[in-house]
């Protein structure tokens, strides 16, 4: 059954207005805000910015008019940057906003000191590998670094190199794309149980035994960023890239193949 998340909304926000959106889980709060921000577009109706219809404007185009604060820490990091660079971004969020050198020797030393607290060395190859498979996220990198230390100690090594990093990441189920077991379970559930979607977030959470807030705030942003998941007003949908990642033939390909016989 199709459930529409946002229906018959007629809202005008004037300069200086302060609005609080209140509602239970699944009531459409995030959907409404994402519609305004341009994360996805409405099926019906119009959205105006200064009397101009912006229905088809992309998220980056609306960024000129909207400033967003993300509760999800993954949305505030850049996967293309190294661990050290993301640490620097995280540190700058809590400081006064000013022009400064992004990565300086002082900050490199602070990060090195944190790593040395583990009692280990860290080779450059290990840093690059962790940066590429930990989403460039300090929180994830810290967790993996602690596991790397454990693996290195078992192997009798005092340095985290590419071999130790690879072995640890494989043990944790983090693949070369930075996806872990839950990421793959989300995609597999949408594809196998719900024919690729759309499926509502509460239904998906019930199927996975996971809180909807965790799915929406921790896992979804990275899957969307990787082009594996789409958020629509009707629910979550797996992309063709998700099918390829899991080695599953998309429905269209299935139907084309069936028509040959």
C-alpha positions, 0 to 999 in steps of 0.5 A: 500500500502506498502511503504519502508522507506529505499531503495538503501542506500549505505553509508560508514562512516569512522573514524572521519566522521561527518554526518548530516541526513536531511529530511522531516517528514516520509522520513526515518531519524529515520528508518535509524538510528534505522537500524544502532543501531539495533532497528530493522533489514533490510529486504535486504542488509547488515550492516557492522561494521569494515568489519563484518556483524552485520545484526542480532546483537541485540541493546545491542550487538551493544552498544559496538560500538555505543553511543546513545543520546536520544531526548526522555526523556522516553528513558533516565529513568529506569522504574524499579527504584524508583522516587528518583533514577530516579531523581538522574539519571537525576541530574547526566546527567548534572554533571561531570561523576564520580563514586559517591553514587547513592542515598545519604542523601543529594539527598533524602533531595533535593527530599523531599524538592521538595515534601514539596513545594507542602505543602504535606507529602508523605507516602512510600506506595504512593511513591512505587505506583507512581513509578510503575505507572509513568514509573519511570519518574520524569516529569510524577511523578511531574505532578501526584504529583500535581494532588495528592495534589489537590485530597488530599486537596479536601479530607481534607488530608495533606498526599499523601497515597496509597489511594490518589495516586490510586484515582488520577492515576485512574482519570488520566487514568493511569493504573497499567502498566503505560499506559495512554489514548493516549497509549491505543488509539495508540494500539487500532487504530493500531489493529482496524483500521489497522488490527494490522499493519504494518502502517506508522507513518504519517498515524497513526498520522493522524488517532490520530490527533497527531504529528508524532514526539510526537508519535515517541519520547514520546509514542513509546519507552515505548510501545516498552519497554512494548512489546506492539508495534513493529517498523519494516521497513514497519511500526508499528505493535501491538504485541499479548500482545497489543491484550491481554491488550485491550481484543481483540482476535488476528487475528490468534485466530480468524481464528482458531476459525472460522475454527471450524465451 
